[in-house]
């Protein structure tokens, strides 16, 4: 069993990656490591460097696809530590709040509700953590996290911890351009004073829309494709006749065609084949190139699919 001197977090060896992503897909990782704080993170990064072991960072495991043959390296999971929550500045109407990377959306919204702060209600229902929200510039209902971020704290095994102000962040649709060497430790967000009744009402409305339109409660990664300029990806996929289509254990949702569901025994190969099939058919029928939103970790092989 791996032991790193001074490390206080959890280390799991030969761990099924299907336990650590919302798609419930993936072989075993050599190690899954959950640091509790920045010191733990530094210690595990030093160990990976000294032993020439590849490493990958995840949060809650949403929006991620792991390979069927697993990962011969360290998967660093940030969703149990890095839970800081605090108000940094207040000018009477607007408030800057800081959240560590490990806070889930539900924890962020619960804190803001308690403090009667509004602005981020549109995030409700997204099964991710703050680090992932920032990395993907997550959004919904016409809004995105990048509209609220003031700065982020990051860590690099080469240069240590540092802060990046918003003016230095390269944010675009569902993307924050950041070197792969950088790990997000947390972020500060500008919100505003509100009242609990209106905040609660907005969250209820957003949840209602999600329940009506998305396959809540089924194993998926959320949206598989970014929406192209031509319109919502789900609508485009439905228009080419692929809603409900299935490869192995992976099925395009009957409720929302931009969701791929693990029906129980889906493999990464099933999902990759279905993704490729969708992209090819949408291109042939519509002339539209779909770009994936899902992050593939440790997957190097390409998969070919025959268009139906």
VENKAPE-V562962 format. One record per residue. N is the residue number from 0. PHI is phi in radians with two decimals (999 if undefined). OMEGA is omega in whole degrees, 0 to 359 (* if undefined). NEAR is the number of other C-alpha atoms within 12 Angstrom. Layout:
BEGIN
n=(N/N)
phi=(PHI/PHI)
omega=(OMEGA/OMEGA)
near=(NEAR/NEAR)
END
This chain:
BEGIN
n=(0/1/2/3/4/5/6/7/8/9/10/11/12/13/14/15/16/17/18/19/20/21/22/23/24/25/26/27/28/29/30/31/32/33/34/35/36/37/38/39/40/41/42/43/44/45/46/47/48/49/50/51/52/53/54/55/56/57/58/59/60/61/62/63/64/65/66/67/68/69/70/71/72/73/74/75/76/77/78/79/80/81/82/83/84/85/86/87/88/89/90/91/92/93/94/95/96/97/98/99/100/101/102/103/104/105/106/107/108/109/110/111/112/113/114/115/116/117/118/119/120/121/122/123/124/125/126/127/128/129/130/131/132/133/134/135/136/137/138/139/140/141/142/143/144/145/146/147/148/149/150/151/152/153/154/155/156/157/158/159/160/161/162/163/164/165/166/167/168/169/170/171/172/173/174/175/176/177/178/179/180/181/182/183/184/185/186/187/188/189/190/191/192/193/194/195/196/197/198/199/200/201/202/203/204/205/206/207/208/209/210/211/212/213/214/215/216/217/218/219/220/221/222/223/224/225/226/227/228/229/230/231/232/233/234/235/236/237/238/239/240/241/242/243/244/245/246/247/248/249/250/251/252/253/254/255/256/257/258/259/260/261/262/263/264/265/266/267/268/269/270/271/272/273/274/275/276/277/278/279/280/281/282/283/284/285/286/287/288/289/290/291/292/293/294/295/296/297/298/299/300/301/302/303/304/305/306/307)
phi=(999/-1.18/-2.29/-2.03/-1.00/1.52/-1.39/-1.78/-1.42/-1.78/-2.18/-1.94/-1.91/0.90/-1.68/-1.08/-1.25/-1.10/-1.36/-2.11/-2.56/-1.26/-1.39/1.02/-2.29/2.37/-1.35/-1.60/-1.72/-1.00/-2.49/-2.03/-2.05/-2.07/-1.27/-1.60/-2.80/-1.13/-1.11/-1.00/-1.08/-1.09/-1.12/-1.25/-1.19/-1.10/-1.12/-1.12/-1.19/-1.14/-1.86/0.91/-1.83/-1.18/-2.36/-2.44/-1.98/-2.33/-1.88/-1.55/1.46/-1.50/1.11/-2.28/-2.13/-1.71/-1.35/-1.13/-1.59/1.36/-2.29/-1.57/-3.09/-1.93/-1.76/-1.70/-1.83/-1.76/-1.63/-1.97/-1.77/0.94/-1.83/-0.97/-2.52/-2.86/-1.61/-1.71/-2.64/-2.58/-2.05/1.92/-2.17/-1.80/-2.31/-1.77/-2.03/-1.99/-2.28/-1.17/-1.06/-1.47/-1.20/-1.29/-0.95/-1.06/-1.26/-1.10/-1.20/-1.11/-1.13/-1.10/-1.09/-1.06/-1.55/1.01/-2.06/-2.17/2.36/-1.83/-1.05/-1.08/-1.37/-0.97/1.65/-1.36/-1.51/-2.08/-1.93/-1.00/-1.02/-1.20/-1.02/-1.23/-1.04/-1.72/0.77/-1.05/-2.75/-2.96/0.94/1.37/-2.26/-2.63/-1.09/-1.07/-1.26/-2.02/-1.23/-1.87/-2.79/-2.26/-1.77/-2.27/-2.28/-2.21/-1.10/-1.66/-2.12/1.36/-1.56/-2.73/-1.99/-1.99/-1.26/-0.96/-1.11/-1.75/-1.58/-1.71/-1.77/-2.52/-1.02/0.97/-2.79/-2.08/-1.31/-2.57/-0.96/-1.10/-1.35/-1.66/-1.96/-1.34/-1.69/2.89/-2.67/-1.87/-2.28/-1.60/-2.14/-2.47/-1.16/-2.51/-2.30/-1.07/-1.13/-1.26/-1.09/-1.07/-1.13/-1.12/-1.12/-1.08/-1.17/-1.10/-1.10/-1.07/-1.10/-1.09/-1.09/-1.29/-1.91/-2.14/-1.38/-1.09/1.58/-1.83/-1.25/-2.62/-1.89/1.48/-1.16/-1.49/-2.05/-1.20/-1.31/-1.34/-1.06/-1.30/2.45/-1.07/-1.05/-1.05/-1.15/-1.13/-1.10/-1.13/-1.16/-1.60/1.47/-1.79/-1.03/1.51/-1.23/-2.34/-2.16/1.00/-1.67/-1.79/-2.29/-1.24/-0.99/-1.29/-1.65/-2.60/-1.28/-1.63/-1.99/-1.88/-1.75/-1.47/-1.32/2.56/-2.37/-1.18/-1.91/-1.07/-1.09/-1.01/-1.14/-1.10/-1.12/-1.15/-1.05/-1.12/-1.08/-1.05/-1.05/-1.16/-1.19/-1.11/-1.17/-1.17/-1.52/-2.09/1.23/-1.93/-1.65/-1.56/-1.92/-1.25/-1.70/-1.13/-1.74/-1.65/-1.87/1.31/-1.78/-1.99/-1.34/-1.65/-2.11/-1.78/-2.37/-1.58/-1.20/-1.50)
omega=(180/174/178/185/177/182/184/182/183/175/177/183/180/189/177/180/178/177/190/174/185/177/181/182/173/176/183/171/176/176/166/188/179/179/179/185/183/178/177/181/179/181/182/177/176/179/180/179/181/183/178/181/178/181/180/182/174/174/180/178/174/179/184/172/177/180/179/182/174/184/178/183/183/171/182/185/190/190/180/172/175/185/181/174/178/172/185/183/183/182/178/177/181/183/173/180/179/177/175/186/185/179/174/179/181/179/177/184/177/179/181/178/180/182/181/178/185/177/185/183/182/181/187/180/177/188/184/176/184/179/179/178/180/182/182/187/187/180/178/175/175/180/178/186/180/178/186/186/177/174/173/172/182/178/175/177/181/186/179/184/177/179/176/177/185/184/179/181/178/182/175/183/178/182/167/180/183/179/180/178/184/176/181/179/180/182/177/186/178/178/183/178/178/174/190/183/179/177/180/181/179/180/177/180/178/178/180/179/180/181/182/190/186/181/181/177/177/183/179/176/189/181/181/184/169/176/177/180/184/178/181/182/180/180/180/180/178/182/178/171/184/180/180/181/187/172/183/179/180/186/172/187/175/183/182/190/175/176/172/186/168/184/177/182/182/174/175/178/177/183/181/178/180/177/181/179/178/182/181/183/178/178/182/184/188/185/182/176/177/179/184/174/181/180/178/182/178/180/182/183/174/181/177/179/177/182/181/*)
near=(11/19/17/24/14/17/24/22/29/29/26/26/22/24/24/25/42/34/23/34/35/32/43/36/41/35/30/28/34/27/33/36/43/35/37/30/30/34/25/27/40/30/27/42/36/23/25/24/18/13/15/14/19/25/33/35/40/43/44/37/42/42/40/40/44/43/34/30/24/29/33/27/31/38/42/42/43/40/39/27/34/35/30/28/29/23/25/20/18/17/13/12/16/21/28/29/35/33/39/39/44/42/35/36/36/24/30/43/34/24/26/36/29/20/22/26/33/36/34/45/41/34/38/37/34/40/34/37/43/50/45/41/46/48/43/36/33/42/33/28/21/16/18/29/42/35/28/33/38/29/32/39/32/34/30/24/26/17/14/22/22/21/24/23/18/23/14/15/26/23/25/20/27/33/26/28/20/23/16/17/20/30/42/45/47/45/46/38/40/31/34/27/26/25/19/21/15/18/28/26/18/25/28/19/20/25/23/17/19/24/19/13/19/30/28/26/17/25/35/41/41/42/39/39/34/34/26/23/13/17/18/22/33/35/26/32/43/27/20/27/22/35/26/26/31/28/30/22/29/33/37/42/35/24/24/35/36/42/44/49/44/36/27/18/22/33/32/40/32/33/44/37/30/41/43/28/29/47/34/26/27/31/19/17/20/23/15/23/25/32/26/29/29/36/32/33/35/29/24/17/16/15/17/18/20/15/20/19)
END
